[in-house]
């Protein structure tokens, strides 16, 4: 039978000591025993103990001193004391010294077993609660991602949960927030970590070449195709393909993307052989794909295939607590690459950076650190080394919007104003706002304005 716990018995009366050993052994406990406190302390240090049961009246070091010594050694270890005196003062003194409970002599063995069971249950509950608290406060981390702030910790917690799955992920967020780093972190924490991580930016490739880059081509498929070439999907087989700026993929390529996501197969450009691939797709965009749906520039079926697990990465201005750590990270990298030792930044520099509103996000911070390091005259960055370009002075607390109005409220008011100026003509209002008619219809529905096309007249 597996022992329920290891009990150290410290009792100078041999008969009582033996009786406790037998009773607790029958109840499923394993026991160690000692006739005095000194021997008990030695056993405590030699073997794992879950609970101490001690008499308060012992030869040499008394039970109270022994109790205090046990608590100094391990404050969390439960100690049950036995006393024949029964005075309130003795019990209170023992409890003040850290005893978990006490039992008055004479006692029944059933009572003793009940007290021991209770104290071990309490200890287990405390350990479970501690484990839960540690789990709640666990700090998620990745070598290339700074995440001191609550928002970034929440983001990495989501990455930890999603990474082991094969679900397609759609990363959203402004330009420069680090979507590529989060995609790589997800790959490295996945079961595909030993496979390839292939990245492609759809805006960096001419529209007429994007399809061949993604799916490859056969020899002679077009002028200049002197040999067959595998595409990014083939190269990413058994790994992860990160497709950045998915919102800019042309409609013709969207059709083939949808097929790959649905059927895991495709043909190279100019080829007839169907190729099977096992690829996890992580897509990213800084556009509002829902608006693109309304404008008709993005396929609805592809959107829902991509948007299985949407993850939004917060802009830097929403987690400025990470700026000092980001500064240190970038400075360490730059020092290693350039050989110019910049050891840190002054408090004035950090204050300046914390007040800035970061339209370019983490990428902008990295560029500013690189420029400042190159121009710095000493080992510590000074405020005079920091150059924030044309954005200087547009701090986060500047009045970019009318007081008391959110960005969404301001946009809604602009739509209403355009309708007023267009005398209710929605097509004209859409042109004034630079929106398509469908995009305006979508925004009108969000703010509760009925769309009644039969009443409109073109001007």
DAVEN-V325758 format. One record per backbone hydrogen bond with DSSP energy under -1.0 kcal/mol. NH is the residue of the N-H (numbers start at 0). CO is the residue of the C=O. E is the energy in kcal/mol with one decimal. If there is no record, write none. Layout:
NH | CO | E
NH | CO | E
//
This chain:
3 | 27 | -2.3
6 | 29 | -2.9
7 | 50 | -2.5
8 | 31 | -3.3
9 | 52 | -2.9
10 | 33 | -2.1
16 | 12 | -2.5
17 | 13 | -2.6
18 | 14 | -2.3
19 | 15 | -2.3
20 | 16 | -2.1
21 | 17 | -2.3
22 | 18 | -2.5
23 | 19 | -2.6
24 | 20 | -2.0
25 | 21 | -2.3
26 | 22 | -1.2
27 | 24 | -1.3
28 | 23 | -2.5
29 | 4 | -2.4
31 | 6 | -2.6
33 | 8 | -2.4
39 | 35 | -1.9
40 | 36 | -2.5
41 | 37 | -1.6
42 | 38 | -2.2
43 | 39 | -2.1
44 | 40 | -1.3
46 | 42 | -1.9
49 | 5 | -2.8
50 | 5 | -1.3
51 | 77 | -2.4
52 | 7 | -3.3
53 | 79 | -2.3
54 | 9 | -2.1
55 | 81 | -2.4
62 | 55 | -2.0
65 | 61 | -2.4
66 | 62 | -2.5
67 | 63 | -2.1
68 | 64 | -2.2
69 | 65 | -2.5
70 | 66 | -2.2
71 | 67 | -1.7
72 | 68 | -1.6
73 | 69 | -2.8
76 | 73 | -1.4
79 | 51 | -3.0
80 | 100 | -2.1
81 | 53 | -2.7
82 | 102 | -1.9
90 | 86 | -1.9
91 | 87 | -2.8
92 | 88 | -2.2
93 | 89 | -2.2
94 | 90 | -2.4
95 | 91 | -2.5
96 | 92 | -1.5
97 | 94 | -1.2
98 | 93 | -2.4
99 | 78 | -2.9
100 | 78 | -1.1
102 | 80 | -2.6
104 | 82 | -2.6
111 | 107 | -1.9
112 | 108 | -2.6
113 | 109 | -2.3
114 | 110 | -2.2
115 | 111 | -2.4
116 | 112 | -2.7
117 | 113 | -2.3
118 | 114 | -2.4
119 | 115 | -2.4
120 | 116 | -2.2
121 | 117 | -2.3
122 | 118 | -2.1
123 | 119 | -2.4
124 | 120 | -2.3
125 | 121 | -2.3
126 | 122 | -2.4
127 | 123 | -2.5
128 | 124 | -2.6
129 | 125 | -2.2
130 | 126 | -2.3
131 | 127 | -2.4
132 | 128 | -2.5
133 | 129 | -2.5
134 | 130 | -2.3
135 | 131 | -2.5
136 | 132 | -1.9
144 | 141 | -1.8
152 | 148 | -2.0
153 | 149 | -2.3
154 | 150 | -1.8
155 | 151 | -2.6
156 | 152 | -2.2
157 | 153 | -1.8
158 | 154 | -2.1
159 | 155 | -2.5
160 | 156 | -1.7
161 | 157 | -2.5
162 | 158 | -2.8
164 | 161 | -1.8
168 | 280 | -1.5
169 | 308 | -1.9
170 | 282 | -3.3
171 | 310 | -2.8
176 | 173 | -1.4
181 | 177 | -1.9
182 | 178 | -2.3
183 | 179 | -2.2
184 | 180 | -2.4
185 | 181 | -2.3
186 | 182 | -2.0
187 | 183 | -2.7
188 | 184 | -1.3
189 | 186 | -1.4
192 | 189 | -1.3
194 | 191 | -2.3
197 | 239 | -2.7
199 | 241 | -2.5
201 | 243 | -2.0
203 | 200 | -1.3
208 | 205 | -2.0
209 | 205 | -1.1
212 | 208 | -1.9
213 | 209 | -2.3
214 | 210 | -2.8
215 | 211 | -1.8
216 | 228 | -2.2
217 | 268 | -2.5
219 | 224 | -2.8
220 | 217 | -2.0
224 | 221 | -2.5
225 | 223 | -1.9
228 | 216 | -2.8
231 | 212 | -2.4
232 | 213 | -2.3
234 | 230 | -2.1
235 | 231 | -1.8
236 | 233 | -1.4
237 | 277 | -2.8
238 | 235 | -2.5
239 | 195 | -2.7
240 | 279 | -2.5
241 | 197 | -3.5
242 | 281 | -2.2
243 | 199 | -2.5
245 | 283 | -2.7
247 | 244 | -1.8
248 | 245 | -1.6
253 | 249 | -1.8
254 | 250 | -1.4
256 | 252 | -2.3
257 | 253 | -2.3
258 | 254 | -1.6
259 | 255 | -2.1
260 | 256 | -2.3
261 | 257 | -2.1
262 | 258 | -3.4
263 | 259 | -1.9
265 | 274 | -1.7
268 | 215 | -2.6
270 | 267 | -2.3
274 | 265 | -3.4
276 | 263 | -2.0
279 | 238 | -2.1
281 | 240 | -2.7
282 | 168 | -2.8
283 | 242 | -2.0
284 | 170 | -2.1
288 | 286 | -1.1
291 | 287 | -1.6
292 | 288 | -1.9
293 | 289 | -1.7
294 | 290 | -1.9
296 | 291 | -2.0
297 | 291 | -1.0
302 | 298 | -2.1
303 | 299 | -2.0
304 | 300 | -1.2
305 | 301 | -2.3
306 | 302 | -2.6
308 | 167 | -1.3
310 | 169 | -2.5
312 | 171 | -2.8
317 | 314 | -1.9
318 | 315 | -1.9
321 | 318 | -1.9
322 | 319 | -1.9
325 | 321 | -2.4
326 | 322 | -2.8
327 | 323 | -2.2
328 | 324 | -2.3
329 | 325 | -2.8
330 | 326 | -2.6
331 | 327 | -2.2
332 | 328 | -2.1
333 | 329 | -2.7
334 | 330 | -2.4
335 | 331 | -1.9
336 | 332 | -2.2
337 | 333 | -2.8
338 | 334 | -2.0
342 | 378 | -2.5
345 | 380 | -2.0
349 | 345 | -1.9
350 | 346 | -2.4
351 | 347 | -2.2
352 | 348 | -2.4
353 | 349 | -2.4
354 | 350 | -1.5
362 | 175 | -1.6
363 | 359 | -1.1
364 | 360 | -1.9
365 | 361 | -2.5
366 | 362 | -2.1
367 | 363 | -2.5
368 | 364 | -2.3
369 | 365 | -2.1
370 | 366 | -2.5
371 | 367 | -2.8
372 | 368 | -2.4
373 | 369 | -1.8
374 | 370 | -1.8
375 | 371 | -1.4
380 | 343 | -2.8
384 | 381 | -1.8
385 | 382 | -1.2
390 | 387 | -1.3
391 | 388 | -1.5
393 | 390 | -2.3
394 | 392 | -1.6
395 | 354 | -2.1
397 | 394 | -2.0
399 | 397 | -1.8
404 | 401 | -2.0
409 | 405 | -2.4
410 | 406 | -2.4
411 | 407 | -2.3
412 | 408 | -2.2
413 | 409 | -2.1
414 | 410 | -2.0
415 | 411 | -2.0
416 | 412 | -2.6
417 | 413 | -2.4
418 | 414 | -2.0
419 | 415 | -2.1
420 | 416 | -2.5
421 | 417 | -2.0
422 | 419 | -1.3
423 | 418 | -3.2
424 | 421 | -1.9
428 | 424 | -2.3
429 | 425 | -2.5
430 | 426 | -1.7
431 | 427 | -2.2
432 | 428 | -1.8
434 | 429 | -2.8
439 | 435 | -2.2
440 | 436 | -2.2
441 | 437 | -2.2
442 | 438 | -2.1
443 | 439 | -2.7
444 | 440 | -2.0
445 | 441 | -1.4
446 | 442 | -1.4
448 | 443 | -2.6
454 | 451 | -1.9
455 | 452 | -1.5
//
